[in-house]
Amino acid sequence: MNLVEALSAAGQGGGDDPLWRFPEEGVSLPLSALAARAVDDAVRLGGLGVGPGDRVGLLLENASAYVTLLFGLWRLGAVAVPLRPRPDRSPEFDGYLERVDRRCAFKALLFPDSVGSAASEWDRPKRRVLTLGTFASLPASGGAPAPHPSEPSDLAAVQFSSGSTGEPKGVLVTHAMLAAQVEQLDLTFRAHCRPEGLGSSASWLPFNHDLGLFIGILQPLFRRCANLLAPPRHYLAHPRRWFAWMAEHRVELNFTTNLAMAGSARALARLEPGQLDLSGLFLYFGAEKVSPGVLARTRELLERQSMSERQILVGYGMAENALGAASTARGRIHSVWVDAARAPHLRIADPGAPGGQEVLAVGEPHPRTRITVRDESGAELPELGLGEICVEGPCVTPGYLEDPEATRRALGRGYLRTRDLGFWHHGELYFFSRMDDLLVVGGRNIVPDDVEACAESVATVSPGGSVLIEAGRPGEGAGGMVLLVERPVVRSTPGTGALGRDIQSEVYRRLGVLVPRVLLCAKGTVEKTTSGKKRRTAIRERFLAGRLEIFTSPPAGGA
């Protein structure tokens, strides 16, 4: 089944017409009703001049209107470009959108109503810019456009990076990639979770993120299953309520992130044992490296709500593969302690040994997907060889929009170079770090995620409230590590120096890494993308420019 066929089937209704619930709006709609509204949206979009192949930028929060807009665009054969919602009128965001627009040449841009008149700033010749409310008020009269028969190689969407590390890159998602990915997700879910397939799904991840787009919209559309959708802020503010909804509606599949679960732990701990029935839920971690400590705490909390540890899994993927490339099987998630001192040749370490680090498996490749670990020359590495994870298969993108150089770097060797470091062990893939995040200090590989997980295990440090950057003092070169830790205070207070020393000691005790400087900073300094990833490069640039509010001097014992 392709996307056009899935949309046509959705509009037929009948006895098999699943409900899609939008709890923030207080709305529950049959899938057929969403498909009917999408026809009206297609008429409105056509009135704006949108047709096959045209690109439309969507800067919206997850909502039923967003779903019908996507369905309407795909009915016309247009290309959806979901973008992170505009949070404010910051020059940084405006610059990001300008760079994206240069690549896309948008036919139309749709903003949330909260932006109001500011949306008019983006009016350009031959392009329409509207708020969602203005769009909804357009007439939807006239004949319904017939679904456009898109070819497998035609674009369905472009997924852009946040642009926090430079020029934003637009991943091309074709109709063939999209259909192949949904098929792989279905086969994997049947093999690892429920042989009868998916009956009910839920997602709070933003649609501009690959997980949000596929798990929130495409998989439940293709599989005609019940769906529960909310925007990220709705989940992050009320995680207990989100899990209660999933229990009430018997949700079978939900994806989360390491940071989201770390931030939810305190709220979930307040649930009484047995208060929720999550016995039918399968929860996947994705989007970022998973901390063994967060995984253990998640298991502990959810086992109290009738959920077996066998129902918690880890997935690995990227937008360039239209989402998933590998995942763990139902059952225990394996881990291994390794010493990377002699990378790329890893050595198995004793648990808890200084210099060792525990790494979780991300499982085996999905059907029709080949994953290799290679050195810089392209040679495949043996077991425990640390190198770049490379992916081949029908879900791999043909390239980046209007960026032949980035396309050549990523795909020029006939496979996708992910810029992720990993290794094989006992037939499973292990994700080690992003290559761009890895710090090399004194010949040793330092993984920021691992250092930050240690810092965030210290009392009073909030989940996601730390970030490790490389920023040497004047005259030191680029070798100095700085750990920025958010502290919810207005000015330096007694005890802040002690907190820095506690963090420094904990990181050294668990990882054998001495962080020379631990600096406490204002709440909100550790900026994140809408999916929760830390924007390390942007934070580093602001730190070097002196644009961060720092509360304390280096702790005693620091360099």
ABEGO torsion letter per residue (X at the ends): XBAAAAAAAAAAEEABBBBBBBAAAGBBBBAAAAAAAAAAAAAAAAAAGBBBGBBBBBBBBBBAAAAAAAAAAAAAGBBBBBBBBBABABAAAAAAAAAAAAAAGBABBBBBAAAEAAAAAABBBGBBBBBAAAAAABBABEBBBBBBBBBAABBABBBBBAGAAEBBBBBBBBAAAAAAAAAAAAAAAAAAABAAEBABBBBABBAABAAAAAAAAAAAAAAGBBBBBBBAAAAAABAAAAAAAAAAAGBABBBBBAAAAAAAAAAAAABBBGABBAAABBBBBBGBBBBAAAAAAAAAAAAAAGBBAAABBBBBBBAAAGEBABBBBBEBBBBBBBBAAAOABBBBBBBGBBGBBBBBBAEBBBBGBBBBBBBAAGBBBBBGBBBBBBBBEAABBAEBBGBAAAAAAAAAAGBBBAGBBBBBBGGBBBBABBAAABBBBGGBBBBAAAAAAAAAABBGBBBGABBBBBBBBBGAEAABBBBBBBBBBABBBBGAAAAAAAAAAAAAAAAGBBBABBBBBBBGABBBBAAGBBBAAAAAAAAAAGABBBABBBBBGBX
